Amino acid sequence: MNHSGAGSDDIRAVEITKDRNGIGLVVLRNHRGASARVSLHGGQLLSWKWERGEELLFTSSKAIISPLKPLRGGIAICFPQFRNRGSLEHHGFARNKMWVIEQDPPPLPTDSGEKAHIDLLLKPTEDDLKIWPHSFELRLRVSLGGNGYLTLISRVRNVNSKPFSFSFAYHTYYSVSDISEVRVEGLETLDYLDNLHNQERFTEQGDALTFESEVDRVYLDSGSSGVAVLDHEKKQTIVIRKEGLPDVVVWNPWEKKSKAIMDLGDEEYKQMVCVDGAAIEKPITLKPGEEWTGRLDLSVVPST
Ligand SMILES: O=P(O)(O)OC[C@H]1O[C@@H](O)[C@H](O)[C@@H](O)[C@@H]1O
């Protein structure tokens, strides 16, 4: 199936195809050469290319492409649990499930129509309900703008008769030239929980986060002000804006841990950094019938 041209200048081009394992794959393109690829496995973003055809997301050369495993790279949806903060599998089950394309989702208040987009839906199976007994609908809209920018909007609806709580993260691997040349700005003065120190709470003292060793932190309450990933060598800055996602996770495994991660090359920690918009410290609680929305807007600007 291939449908395009819903916009007068071909802004919207959406191609629905299959990957080499036969899993549904959606490719979004704009008329200026930007593209995004989304897998129905996990609602996982596999790739985001900007106008110059440059890949902005990192995927490991050792990534295991299997319907049963999370992919090392791209953007994964962590739901309903972050990390090991609960009894479910690491980062929750959503990233390992098959999602479906939703042709006619409930409308979003911010619909602009100026974007190529796709709507995905995840509902629990009988087996999922045995491990997490809460009926939910998890929707993901992935949009690619005419300017190449990417927007992810997730909605969680409680279709149960009892309240439930969850955590959420857009676990995002950015591709960088060299981690030693990278700065993350927008986290200064924030408190963070350090996963390398039993989630102890510290306060960020520097005016930017740079990398010299393993980092695994959850920055708290960063609000909707932007976070920027500056790559000096690429002369490029990725700007992350978010709504409904107070926390920011920053992760780089560095040398020793990279060697222990089977699906990551020994030296690949130099080419990646994870900066995730998330809701972790204060889990979201939904009463029956309520819905939560978490939005991530990613843009790229040249820098010196
Ligand atoms: O290997 P996974 O499950 O994708 O997780 C990778 C990392 O993801 C980060 O978000 C966590 O803070 C780290 O603790 C974790 O190691």
PDBQT file of the ligand as one rigid body, heavy atoms in Angstrom, charges set to zero:
ROOT
HETATM    1  O1  LIG A 401      19.293  -1.986  27.652  1.00  0.00    +0.000 OA
HETATM    2  P1  LIG A 401      18.027  -1.239  27.823  1.00  0.00    +0.000 P 
HETATM    3  O2  LIG A 401      16.963  -2.063  28.497  1.00  0.00    +0.000 OA
HETATM    4  O3  LIG A 401      17.542  -0.614  26.548  1.00  0.00    +0.000 OA
HETATM    5  O4  LIG A 401      18.351  -0.051  28.793  1.00  0.00    +0.000 OA
HETATM    6  C1  LIG A 401      19.418   0.776  28.556  1.00  0.00    +0.000 C 
HETATM    7  C2  LIG A 401      19.527   1.873  29.620  1.00  0.00    +0.000 C 
HETATM    8  O5  LIG A 401      18.402   2.701  29.506  1.00  0.00    +0.000 OA
HETATM    9  C3  LIG A 401      18.476   3.849  30.331  1.00  0.00    +0.000 C 
HETATM   10  O6  LIG A 401      17.341   4.636  30.089  1.00  0.00    +0.000 OA
HETATM   11  C4  LIG A 401      18.523   3.435  31.771  1.00  0.00    +0.000 C 
HETATM   12  O7  LIG A 401      18.579   4.563  32.610  1.00  0.00    +0.000 OA
HETATM   13  C5  LIG A 401      19.734   2.544  31.966  1.00  0.00    +0.000 C 
HETATM   14  O8  LIG A 401      19.804   2.128  33.305  1.00  0.00    +0.000 OA
HETATM   15  C6  LIG A 401      19.647   1.349  31.031  1.00  0.00    +0.000 C 
HETATM   16  O9  LIG A 401      20.785   0.542  31.186  1.00  0.00    +0.000 OA
ENDROOT
TORSDOF 0
